Amino acid sequence: MANVGEEIAGQYLRVECGCDFVQYNVYTKEAQGEIDVLAVNFHERKVYLCEVAVHLTTGLLYVTSGKTDTFERFVKKFNRNIDYAEKAFADFTRHYMLWSPIVRSSRPGVKYDQSKVVGEIVQTIRQQRNVEIELMINEEFAAAMGKLRAHAAKATEELKSPLMRLMQIEAYLAKHVAGRKKRQDSN
């Protein structure tokens, strides 16, 4: 089952990138791991493989046995995703994304800076694999949510995604309540 962060990424890929297939928490024998979001646009022959981390209070931070291992964890995940996609989607354009709403930047001299670590992940994958990781973090994550809200506010059909349906209800309810208030104020 997808978590809300994965649902945001998947719905964005469906709405904004034209993907007609979105699968969450894809387990693969070859990769021996999980791909958080796998989305395919068959018409344009594009595949999107996404890692999603939604840690609201700590930001993008993973700790195992008392040691911060965010860098190692994501380099390993992206290498697995790349290996899988090169075999399974060899004739597709492949896109790799990291989604996280809160990635903190620290003051100079601080031991652990999440933004710096993300940059190191991107640089390492670029050097090792000649692959770019698209970052959907902080402002980009917020912009993606804004696009989903705008889409939901315009849609008249019942949206099937619970996330999109919630955004749709919020938009229509806000219009309805504002209209009622305006009518009440004019009486």
C-alpha positions as a printed NumPy array, in Angstrom:
array([[  0.   ,   0.   ,   0.   ],
       [  1.326,   3.415,  -0.936],
       [  1.93 ,   6.034,   1.71 ],
       [  0.768,   9.593,   1.099],
       [  4.181,  10.755,  -0.139],
       [  4.289,   7.94 ,  -2.688],
       [  0.718,   8.757,  -3.734],
       [  1.708,  12.393,  -4.326],
       [  4.622,  11.311,  -6.54 ],
       [  2.515,   8.762,  -8.422],
       [ -0.391,  11.098,  -9.034],
       [  1.976,  13.829, -10.203],
       [  3.475,  11.399, -12.715],
       [ -0.01 ,  10.407, -13.861],
       [ -1.365,  13.972, -14.142],
       [  1.7  ,  15.976, -15.215],
       [  3.813,  13.387, -17.058],
       [  1.024,  11.444, -18.751],
       [  1.841,   8.102, -17.14 ],
       [ -0.874,   5.537, -17.734],
       [  0.564,   2.97 , -15.342],
       [  1.633,   3.715, -11.765],
       [  2.623,   1.033,  -9.278],
       [  3.68 ,   1.525,  -5.671],
       [  6.182,  -0.486,  -3.609],
       [  7.383,  -2.599,  -6.509],
       [  9.385,  -5.591,  -5.324],
       [ 11.726,  -7.061,  -7.894],
       [ 13.665, -10.3  ,  -7.746],
       [ 16.551,  -8.834,  -9.698],
       [ 16.889,  -5.703,  -7.584],
       [ 16.206,  -7.493,  -4.292],
       [ 14.566,  -4.39 ,  -2.985],
       [ 11.632,  -2.108,  -3.351],
       [ 11.029,   0.738,  -5.763],
       [  8.711,   3.203,  -4.043],
       [  7.005,   4.399,  -7.241],
       [  7.298,   3.01 , -10.751],
       [  5.356,   4.873, -13.441],
       [  5.238,   4.299, -17.184],
       [  4.163,   6.524, -20.054],
       [  3.821,   3.903, -22.809],
       [  2.989,   6.399, -25.563],
       [  6.224,   8.363, -25.054],
       [  8.162,   5.253, -23.913],
       [  9.262,   6.82 , -20.638],
       [  9.617,   5.143, -17.26 ],
       [  9.972,   6.89 , -13.901],
       [ 11.544,   5.217, -10.863],
       [ 11.13 ,   7.173,  -7.656],
       [ 12.402,   6.998,  -4.134],
       [ 10.153,   8.826,  -1.693],
       [ 10.936,   9.888,   1.884],
       [  8.47 ,  11.927,   3.918],
       [  9.991,  12.722,   7.306],
       [  8.292,  15.855,   8.535],
       [ 10.154,  16.515,  11.781],
       [ 13.62 ,  15.199,  10.965],
       [ 13.765,  15.962,   7.26 ],
       [ 15.656,  13.569,   5.007],
       [ 17.533,  11.652,   7.653],
       [ 18.1  ,   7.921,   8.109],
       [ 19.981,   6.48 ,  11.057],
       [ 20.93 ,   2.81 ,  11.519],
       [ 22.664,   1.574,  14.672],
       [ 23.324,   5.146,  15.759],
       [ 25.038,   6.08 ,  12.469],
       [ 23.588,   8.384,   9.852],
       [ 23.356,   6.366,   6.64 ],
       [ 21.206,   8.512,   4.337],
       [ 23.939,   8.75 ,   1.695],
       [ 24.712,   5.029,   1.623],
       [ 21.029,   4.072,   1.651],
       [ 20.076,   6.232,  -1.351],
       [ 23.156,   5.442,  -3.42 ],
       [ 22.362,   1.747,  -2.95 ],
       [ 18.656,   2.269,  -3.786],
       [ 19.358,   4.282,  -6.933],
       [ 21.984,   1.803,  -8.122],
       [ 19.43 ,  -1.013,  -7.695],
       [ 16.774,   1.019,  -9.516],
       [ 19.148,   1.777, -12.375],
       [ 20.165,  -1.878, -12.698],
       [ 16.516,  -2.951, -12.767],
       [ 15.39 ,  -0.286, -15.243],
       [ 18.276,  -0.921, -17.64 ],
       [ 17.132,  -4.541, -17.944],
       [ 13.357,  -4.223, -17.673],
       [ 12.991,  -0.963, -19.637],
       [ 16.015,  -1.025, -21.928],
       [ 14.196,   0.673, -24.815],
       [ 12.529,   3.362, -22.649],
       [ 13.833,   6.754, -21.615],
       [ 14.498,   6.294, -17.915],
       [ 13.945,   8.962, -15.267],
       [ 15.073,   8.628, -11.658],
       [ 13.589,  10.873,  -8.992],
       [ 14.021,  11.598,  -5.302],
       [ 10.882,  12.976,  -3.638],
       [ 11.045,  14.521,  -0.162],
       [  9.086,  17.531,   1.115],
       [ 11.586,  18.55 ,   3.783],
       [ 15.324,  18.501,   3.128],
       [ 17.105,  20.778,   5.561],
       [ 20.067,  23.031,   4.866],
       [ 22.31 ,  23.701,   7.825],
       [ 24.59 ,  26.558,   8.73 ],
       [ 28.194,  26.317,   7.57 ],
       [ 30.315,  24.079,   9.75 ],
       [ 27.455,  21.867,  10.913],
       [ 28.421,  18.185,  10.767],
       [ 25.328,  16.914,   8.923],
       [ 23.674,  18.994,   6.2  ],
       [ 20.835,  17.166,   4.43 ],
       [ 20.997,  19.369,   1.313],
       [ 24.718,  18.7  ,   1.018],
       [ 24.148,  14.946,   1.387],
       [ 21.503,  15.035,  -1.363],
       [ 23.991,  16.839,  -3.596],
       [ 26.58 ,  14.15 ,  -2.84 ],
       [ 24.053,  11.416,  -3.734],
       [ 23.307,  13.097,  -7.063],
       [ 27.004,  13.636,  -7.796],
       [ 27.944,  10.047,  -6.888],
       [ 25.244,   8.522,  -9.121],
       [ 26.257,  10.883, -11.924],
       [ 29.911,   9.846, -11.618],
       [ 29.275,   6.117, -11.107],
       [ 26.457,   5.601, -13.586],
       [ 26.264,   8.702, -15.804],
       [ 22.645,   9.073, -14.665],
       [ 20.87 ,  12.193, -13.417],
       [ 18.61 ,  12.112, -10.365],
       [ 15.754,  14.599, -10.583],
       [ 15.116,  16.198,  -7.218],
       [ 11.538,  16.842,  -6.176],
       [ 12.409,  18.323,  -2.803],
       [ 11.332,  21.35 ,  -0.795],
       [  9.99 ,  23.944,  -3.27 ],
       [  9.747,  21.422,  -6.13 ],
       [  7.684,  19.097,  -3.928],
       [  5.419,  22.014,  -2.96 ],
       [  5.049,  23.03 ,  -6.62 ],
       [  4.085,  19.465,  -7.553],
       [  1.402,  19.486,  -4.864],
       [  0.177,  22.838,  -6.178],
       [ -0.202,  21.366,  -9.668],
       [ -2.16 ,  18.428,  -8.251],
       [ -4.438,  20.8  ,  -6.34 ],
       [ -5.04 ,  22.885,  -9.47 ],
       [ -5.874,  19.756, -11.466],
       [ -8.244,  18.517,  -8.751],
       [ -9.974,  21.902,  -8.519],
       [-10.783,  21.853, -12.266],
       [-11.836,  18.213, -12.533],
       [-15.574,  17.61 , -12.604],
       [-15.458,  13.806, -12.651],
       [-14.956,  11.867,  -9.425],
       [-11.237,  11.365,  -9.066],
       [-10.358,   7.784,  -8.13 ],
       [ -7.213,   8.472,  -6.109],
       [ -8.168,   9.154,  -2.464],
       [ -5.542,  11.897,  -2.349],
       [ -6.846,  13.577,  -5.491],
       [-10.458,  13.156,  -4.354],
       [ -9.588,  14.873,  -1.054],
       [ -7.99 ,  17.787,  -2.934],
       [-11.054,  17.951,  -5.187],
       [-13.443,  18.013,  -2.213],
       [-11.38 ,  20.747,  -0.532],
       [-11.473,  22.915,  -3.664],
       [-15.195,  22.501,  -4.312],
       [-16.039,  22.933,  -0.622],
       [-14.015,  26.166,  -0.437],
       [-15.901,  27.551,  -3.48 ],
       [-19.24 ,  26.459,  -2.016],
       [-18.593,  27.963,   1.422],
       [-17.285,  31.233,  -0.092],
       [-20.414,  31.493,  -2.254],
       [-22.697,  30.88 ,   0.745],
       [-20.857,  33.518,   2.784],
       [-21.102,  36.033,  -0.062],
       [-24.861,  35.433,  -0.372],
       [-25.34 ,  35.716,   3.4  ],
       [-23.338,  38.941,   3.548],
       [-25.418,  40.486,   0.741],
       [-28.709,  39.775,   2.586]])
